[in-house]
Amino acid sequence: MGGGPLPFLQGMTLQIGIPAQIQLPPRVFRGRLTGMLFDTDRSFLLPSALHGIRRLKHFYDDHPGLEVLVVGHTDLRADDEYNRLLSEERAASIAAYLQDQVQVWLDFYHAGAPANRRWGVREDQQMLAALTDGTTPFYAGPFNGQETAATQAAVHRFQDFSNSTRGTSLNPDGFLGDNTRRELITVYMQQDDTTLPPGTVIRTHGCGEMHPEIPQQGDVQANRRVEIFLFEGAIDPPVPARCPPRPGCTEQPVWVQRSLETIELTADLGDLGVRVIDSAGAVVTGVNVSISGPAVAADDVDAQGRADFHNLPPGTYALLARRDGFAHLPTNATIVGGRPTEATIVLEPIRLEVLDAAGGVTTNVKIGLWDRAFDAAGAVLDAVADADNFAGADVRRVQFRVRDVGVTAGFVDIDWRTLDSLRGDLDAPTARPNLTLAETPAGSKNFISRPVILVCDIDDANQVCDSGLVAPLADTGVRNRGQTNHRKRFARMDGFVKAEYAPSSGGQPITVEHPVFERTPEERRRAPMQVFVVRVAAGGAGVVPTAPGSAIFTTDLRVMQETYERIGVRFETVVAPGTPAADIVTQNGLSIVLIDPGAISPLNVSFADEITLGTANPSIGGNTVRVFFVGGLASGAGGEAYSDAISTDSRQGAAYTIQSTGPYAAAHEAGHVLTDRRAAVPTSGHFNPPTTAGTRLRNAQNLMNSGFLGAEGVSGAKRLWDAPDADAFNQFTAIRGSRYTRGF
Amino acid sequence: MADSKVAKEADRLQAILMDEGLEASVLEGGFKDFSAAAKDEVAARVAATFAPAAGRLLARLSFIRTAENGPALRFAYVASLRSPDPAARKFALYGLKALGDPALADLALVALRDDQDPVLAAAVEILAAPAAGDRRLWSFLQGFYLAHKGRDEFHMSTSLIEAHGIVGPFPDKKK
């Protein structure tokens, strides 16, 4: 034997009593990472792998100066070459991560990377979900690879965070350009205890499926692994250029054989089983369950409503179950010491509803302004406190309600808008989301809006409006059109109200749409009227000529028809069943009914006489307005009308008109019935602007002006409401309607 | 002369009665918040005013009638029988009818020379009942009818005559 030390050989024999100097070979350690390291066919290092990376780092800290060899392996699915390339990429990905080599990862996004394995928004979402601004993850949505609004919002938050805390100058546009991705990767790589010291030698190798732990075909988790060899000296045997076809390289078995110790870097990982049921205990399927904590993962539940997650690092996980239209209370699960853990998530449907004043779900939304919404001059009471702006018993008050048990804040925001009959948006400029619903009562998970206001005139819609909100909610006080929580919308009676809510679960927005009136558009246009002409005496002629071709047809009824038609209201006459044919006169589809006056004077009708006529000739219902042509009124008025709000006797919903007052008299009186519902406002229901300044509709053209109901053609046709260019003082500009807001 | 308090109350009442947009419910309420003295004062003012009262005001005088102001109201109505405002002439007749004025038929007979159908119709309405017992009045109304029939502008008055059968022979009570 020579004088030098003996090389160490496995199984070598030494003689007792004879000293021998043996040269031990450099030590080799093997770390093994298994579990959720990568998504299928991807090389992005998942957050769930970082637990093992940290354990590797700690081991390395105890054994500084080792050379590192990262070897990727796959299972036995797919073909050999594909698996080899994938394992090489995964090894390179880990090596880059251990050294914070951002550019390597950035290259995985670019065109040079294989198209089917190229990184994209999915990887961004996973990083954004794993990183926080100190308290909250930037992203909590699904990993769907789509640049959704939620993703853009997360990116935006990250950009702001980075600019304010890391001194970057990212354009906070919510988009994932190279600069933002570079910074995102940097932050992800620079997480605590995941980086080896500078100068550490790291080599990589990919064996694909050549050296399985368990020689079994198919999806064997133990085979999908990464081995990290740590060499005290140079990597020996050296890393080959590539792992050749089966049986593979000869070096990997040697590296394993030479390893003094195999460290299971993921030994304390645990499994988590999640079951999803509804509030009745029934299994819910079609649910995507995601977990976030020391690891982030997601999976769809099976037919039994179950999703299983394996090899999770220990710690507490937030569980999310996503199914469009459902939400759940916040649910956590804790993985301890590798033990399996079971958790249950209870899903509940998310509801977006429209409520009436009593809190019941409405079958329709009512249009118009309401009692106490006006001052004595008819101006809209806009900037007043909510309690003063809405009458408590007003059935036309409309609110929105959301129930979402997944919300932890005390409020939610929705979009609401008004649509025309073709579903076109009537409120395009409004900021969104635009209405805050406060949790009512606190802790109930029910979120209710303040009442909203529908108006038919753009001038009214443009006026300010108190939000009705109280601190600490934002947007308290007066809001302008276009601002959030401005509660007014321009609406059409043949249109719709639509609300949209983005659930806390991150699923598809939920929408609810109601017609402004529940009748069909064509039906709701109808303004049916019973037209009576009182005879001068029993069996005699009417107080006005009634033969076909007479003025009641050619002027009075025609003017009503044309005037209402301008706003899309279809005036038509109806006759009570059982009316004797001899009492009915019809021309061009319009009918009038002659009635006897009884004991009253038809030429000087008193208030008591009106009640007598109203009682003898009741409404046939269906919001029909009754119009009585009389010879004169004892009050000296040119006509009288009784809307729903101002009368409870037989005159309710009736108009008494005198032909000689003028061609617009009947339309004017019927207009009162159609529009007056302002019992709390002591005005006549007339709108006579003091001057024409600031208005666009002259008094002479205003049907509800009390002064001029004279000849046609003098000042142009009178109008009711003709939005959007109508006059704010015109009563019809905001259908302050009784007939059009009652019983529909 | 009314005292200043009553005068102010009367000013307010008169303004309400002349309000073009006065709500029916206010009239129906009967002005219970106003004193009889104020109502009498308004009636007296209207009666003493040479300028013709508007038909609307004359119509509303019946809503402030008191036990004391009947003579003033009659004065105002009679004075308005030749008002240039047809509505005033009409409501003058109805006002006198409401007062039960003994000269009502004579005054209505005078009104048959009016040229406005509402006035004529009011007159005919007043005269139709007594005509059934007065052959001369019956014949006079037939003459009125023949002078106005077939003209839409006299539709109410002529229709009333037709409805009361005055276009036919004088009713023979013995039959």
Interface residues (C-beta under 8 A of the other chain):
Chain A: R535 V536 A537 A538 G539 G540 A541 G542 V543 V544 P545 S550 A551 S601 L603 N604 F607 G631 G632 L633 A634 S635 G636 A637 E640 Y642 I646 S660 P682 T683 S684 H686 N688 S706 G707
Chain B: E20 G21 L22 E23 A24 S25 L27 E28 G55 R56 L57 L58 A59 R60 S62 A87 K90 F91 Y94 D117 P118 A121 A122 E125 D152 H155 M156 S159 L160 E162 A163 H164
